[in-house]
Amino acid sequence: MKMFGIAGHSGMGKTTLLERLVPAIAASGLVVSLIKHSHKNIDIDRPGKDSYRLRESGCKEVLLLGNDRWALMHELRGAPEPSLDYLLDRMQHCDLVLIEGFKNGNFPKLEVWRASENKDTLWPDWPDIVAIASDTPPDSPAQAAVTPGLAHLDLSDVPSIAEFVVAHAHER
């Protein structure tokens, strides 16, 4: 199993890139999975549903199985967030895990950055960012000033980004 990260401020287009990147990588025959770390509370369940009621009643874990998918919900109930390694251990084997978030994780990351959003890059503060994918040309003053020494990729060139990700993904 290899892993590679996608990083960037909110609104930069990480999810949009991932929606295009996953099928491009999968088309090469690789099995792709994803871990997304959110700093918001998440809920895949809905009030009033049996699983929600049982989870709220105090269950530590609730596993839902339907016709098309299954999901395991684990309640932290004040416990610390699990490590990335812990989460990776619970995933089915795949060829590549794309990881959004986990800024301190020791794996290569691609930063999605748009100058038009008027935010600084995460690089160099986030460790292991090895490239920037942007809608700004790499030789533009905006791009060259903030990311010297990094690989620059055209955000619209998904095949090139897919090739870069696969080539630079690290073994777990």
SULURSUL-V706893 format. One record per residue. N is the residue number from 1. OMEGA is omega in radians with two decimals (NA if undefined). Layout:
# SULURSUL-V706893
N OMEGA
N OMEGA
This chain:
# SULURSUL-V706893
1 3.07
2 3.14
3 -3.14
4 -3.07
5 3.01
6 -3.05
7 3.07
8 3.07
9 3.04
10 3.11
11 -3.12
12 3.12
13 -3.13
14 -3.11
15 3.10
16 3.09
17 -3.13
18 3.11
19 3.13
20 -3.08
21 -3.10
22 3.14
23 3.12
24 3.12
25 3.14
26 3.13
27 3.11
28 3.10
29 3.14
30 3.03
31 -3.03
32 3.01
33 -3.06
34 2.94
35 3.10
36 3.08
37 3.14
38 3.06
39 3.10
40 2.99
41 3.12
42 3.08
43 3.10
44 -3.11
45 -3.13
46 3.07
47 3.12
48 3.11
49 -3.12
50 -3.09
51 3.11
52 -3.11
53 -3.13
54 3.07
55 3.13
56 -3.14
57 3.07
58 3.11
59 3.05
60 3.10
61 3.01
62 3.10
63 3.10
64 3.08
65 3.08
66 -3.11
67 -3.02
68 -3.07
69 2.99
70 -3.13
71 3.08
72 3.08
73 -3.13
74 -3.14
75 3.09
76 3.11
77 3.08
78 3.11
79 3.11
80 3.07
81 3.10
82 3.12
83 3.07
84 3.12
85 3.11
86 -3.13
87 3.12
88 3.12
89 -3.11
90 -3.13
91 3.00
92 3.11
93 3.05
94 3.12
95 -3.05
96 3.00
97 3.01
98 -3.05
99 3.05
100 -3.08
101 -3.10
102 -3.05
103 -3.12
104 3.13
105 -3.11
106 3.10
107 -3.11
108 -3.10
109 3.01
110 3.08
111 3.01
112 -3.04
113 3.07
114 3.13
115 -3.09
116 3.13
117 3.09
118 3.06
119 3.07
120 3.03
121 3.02
122 3.08
123 0.14
124 -3.09
125 3.10
126 3.13
127 2.98
128 2.99
129 -3.07
130 -3.12
131 3.06
132 3.00
133 -3.02
134 3.02
135 3.11
136 3.14
137 -3.07
138 -3.12
139 3.11
140 3.11
141 -3.12
142 -3.09
143 -3.07
144 -3.09
145 -3.02
146 -3.05
147 3.14
148 3.06
149 3.12
150 2.99
151 3.12
152 -3.13
153 3.10
154 -3.08
155 -3.14
156 -3.12
157 -3.06
158 3.11
159 3.12
160 3.10
161 3.13
162 3.12
163 3.13
164 -3.11
165 -3.12
166 -3.12
167 -3.05
168 3.11
169 3.13
170 2.98
171 3.10
172 NA
